[in-house]
């Protein structure tokens, strides 16, 4: 038995995301707490928070929030960086209001300024946001990236160096994205490749710090740096790869969220079904 789900829409009202997750047969679901393509957002009314929390209690689903698209915690541009830090703080607070235990964040892009500077800004941004929300117990999950140009956090070593610079490590975890890891050069198709990747994570940060898995197949080849998700078992990691991944206790016991396409080949329900079949 695995706990698997997908990203769902909040269109109409935040609490409707819970209904959509239940309709799709989710055990866990991910959402954006507001419009992910803009900087501005409205405060959460108490009625919305109460409705969301009541439905979560009734469903026993695990909700996960994801940072919007625009923030860049590694940006050398002062205006973007300051807005990004403010957004991270605000999103952590929104999670607290909604009773969401986890917030996933990308680590950003240094825009050619260099990894060292980008990493320093990411550390400062996270420390600032955690301090601003120090009364909260929401855990911030650092997501590994695919190795695209100027990205921060595509290697386990990069993530370790960020983690070591953070003050409140109790509120830090990892979101391990299978597509991103494969695109960054971690071969998840074989037992040895999966074992080596998990061993590196354990040595660098501790395997218990992985709190969530973004379970996505990949369109790109191993080490391609291509952040393009594919249906489970239909990409370059493949069915055999995911069968091996899902039979690793370190993975299968965690909440699994698919961020897979919806097209004429498959929808969200189909991908949830594929995960459960491969896990068996």
Buried (B, 14 or more C-beta within 10 A) or exposed (E): EBBBBBBBEBEEEBBBBBBBBBEBBBBBBBBBBBBBEEEEBEEBEEEBBEBBBEBBEEBEBBBBBBBBEBBBBBBBEEEBBEBBBBBBBBBBBBBBBBBBBBBBBBBBBBBEBEBEBBBBBBBBBBBBBBEBBEEBEBBBBBBBBBBBEBBBBBBBEBBBBBBEBBBBEEBBBBBBBBBBBBBBBBBBBEEEBBEBBBEBBBEBBEBEBBBBBBBBBBBBEBBBBBBBBBBBBBBBBBBEBBBBBBBBEBBBEBBBBBBBBEEEEBBBBBBBBBBBEBBE
